[in-house]
Amino acid sequence: MSTEATPGFATRAIHAGQPPDEATGAVVVPIYQTSTFAQAAVGKHRGYEYSRTGNPTRAALEQCIAALEGGKHGLAFGSGMAAEATIMQVLKPGDHTVAVDDLYGGTYRLFRRVLEPMGLSFSFVDGSDLKAVEKAVTERTRLVWLESPTNPLLKLVDIQAVSALAHARQAVVVVDNTFMSPYFQRPLSLGADIVVHSATKYLGGHSDLIGGTLVVNREDLFEQLAFLQNAIGGIPGPMDAWLVLRGLKTLAIRMREHDRNARQVSAFLVEHKKVERVFYPGLPNHPQRELAARQMSSFRPP
Ligand SMILES: Cc1ncc(COP(=O)(O)O)c(C=O)c1O
């Protein structure tokens, strides 16, 4: 349900950050395919000066994804990995990260092969085992990196419980929400500090772009990450930002269809003679069914 003050998810996906274009009235955000913006005098501009620092098409995407995740600030990147690599730049040599053990392979590769040799350290634990997560957190832990559900075993992490535990040790909680999309799960509302997406997947939705986003509520984290986005420069071009915006307009109906299909496929597989076990949190006998119902809105769409 939505009220006038808080538009519903599908309405936010179409309109958040996308008022009609001031110059022309265009109802779809134009693709501002420009590197540089003219200034009336040195340092006197209308909010944009150079497209690595800020671009109106990208800004619309950043506001839209923030509205969908229920967060204050969004940042867009040229890929999910660029978003992840930028987050990891908040750490310093000696800092420790606890991550779930069946992470997306590219994230694992970034951690082990790029960041470990630069002096960061990592522990990989079963995120569905709260005690194991607690045990892995040390005095040097600055970050806890979660995926829920994990791929391919669809193990769930209790985001609320892990966030409480991490915050008690002043660690920042990152959730890679690619697999659920904000339609089915909003980690910031469960206590996470940073939500990251490969926009290449459900957000874009048409297999025609590579992109990444992140969303935060905390002002200090936003300042740090926005600084790093500009300093490192892993941004998307205006065309790709626009393609994600177009994809987002149908996110709600696409996710409802995915949910319907997944229920049918899992029901079919459960009955199949040759299938020994089905991993799907929507099944009544899934060991984390209660957590799934509490933290994800699939199986009961919003
Ligand atoms: C869960 C997850 N996170 C991050 C990424 C990385 O995103 P990208 O391929 O857009 O760099 C992927 C890509 O498959 C993914 O599946």
PDBQT file of the ligand as one rigid body, heavy atoms in Angstrom, charges set to zero:
ROOT
HETATM    1  C1  LIG A 401      26.037 -11.441  -6.350  1.00  0.00    +0.000 C 
HETATM    2  C2  LIG A 401      26.924 -10.677  -7.271  1.00  0.00    +0.000 A 
HETATM    3  N1  LIG A 401      27.614  -9.630  -6.794  1.00  0.00    +0.000 NA
HETATM    4  C3  LIG A 401      28.446  -8.918  -7.587  1.00  0.00    +0.000 A 
HETATM    5  C4  LIG A 401      28.636  -9.243  -8.928  1.00  0.00    +0.000 A 
HETATM    6  C5  LIG A 401      29.594  -8.439  -9.758  1.00  0.00    +0.000 C 
HETATM    7  O1  LIG A 401      28.902  -7.580 -10.604  1.00  0.00    +0.000 OA
HETATM    8  P1  LIG A 401      29.377  -7.124 -12.073  1.00  0.00    +0.000 P 
HETATM    9  O2  LIG A 401      29.454  -8.357 -12.924  1.00  0.00    +0.000 OA
HETATM   10  O3  LIG A 401      28.334  -6.153 -12.494  1.00  0.00    +0.000 OA
HETATM   11  O4  LIG A 401      30.723  -6.494 -11.923  1.00  0.00    +0.000 OA
HETATM   12  C6  LIG A 401      27.917 -10.322  -9.471  1.00  0.00    +0.000 A 
HETATM   13  C7  LIG A 401      28.096 -10.684 -10.878  1.00  0.00    +0.000 C 
HETATM   14  O5  LIG A 401      27.721 -11.763 -11.324  1.00  0.00    +0.000 OA
HETATM   15  C8  LIG A 401      27.040 -11.059  -8.624  1.00  0.00    +0.000 A 
HETATM   16  O6  LIG A 401      26.345 -12.104  -9.071  1.00  0.00    +0.000 OA
ENDROOT
TORSDOF 0
